[in-house]
Amino acid sequence: FIGGALAITGIYLLVTFTPNVPQELTGRQVQNYLVSWPFLVYSILEIIIFCILLYFYKRKAVKHIMVLLMMVALLASLTVIAVKAVSSMIALSVKGKMQLTYSVFYIMTVLMATSCAFQIKFLNQAMHLYEATAVVPINFVFFTTSAIISGVIFYREFQSAALPSVFMFLFGCLLSFLGVIIIARNKKEENLQIPFIDCGHIPGQKLTAKIQPDSHSSCYGTLNKEDDSVKRQS
């Protein structure tokens, strides 16, 4: 409950204090954003982190829930950037301002499809290995946080933002990650009790403690007294 409350509060702060700057993106603007130094630095860091996580996932067989969902979140940041660019260029083209002649449109389309496909792969792996009660909130927080941060960096939405808004945004990120850590902490493994029947307490049977010596028989276990005596006589 504490982890969920912190995560929800953090996401609320992220959504509330994210600058909402509606804009129509042209192909030329998207090209300029792609080669801007903030996005290049962000892309390099994201690639390095993703490669490290992928190394542990492939080579070391580390399939912790945080590793899987962090890779999903990193891919989601690219998806959000590509979706916004593609949808904006399509909308402008429909209005009569043709943007489909720019090569960046097709680059963003391929990026969108590829990142979505790998997101589904890692998310399905997490859902297969862990309970949905843990995967859903963690993925929600990671996805939302990465989507907002990538949008802020790529589309420069914080250029005219006030300092209190920036502070509350970062504080929301901190609360979200703290909530995720609490939710995803390792639970104590419960010792499973394997049910068994005590051979000495089967109703209606008088059993000895001897184990059946005949290894060729399809049955095994203890023998009752009558079967044991018959076998001795034979």
Salt bridges, closest charged atoms under 4 A:
GLU24 OE2 - LYS95 NZ 2.74
GLU157 OE2 - LYS84 NZ 3.29
ASP198 OD2 - HIS201 ND1 2.88
ASP228 OD2 - LYS210 NZ 3.45
ASP228 OD2 - ARG232 NH2 3.68
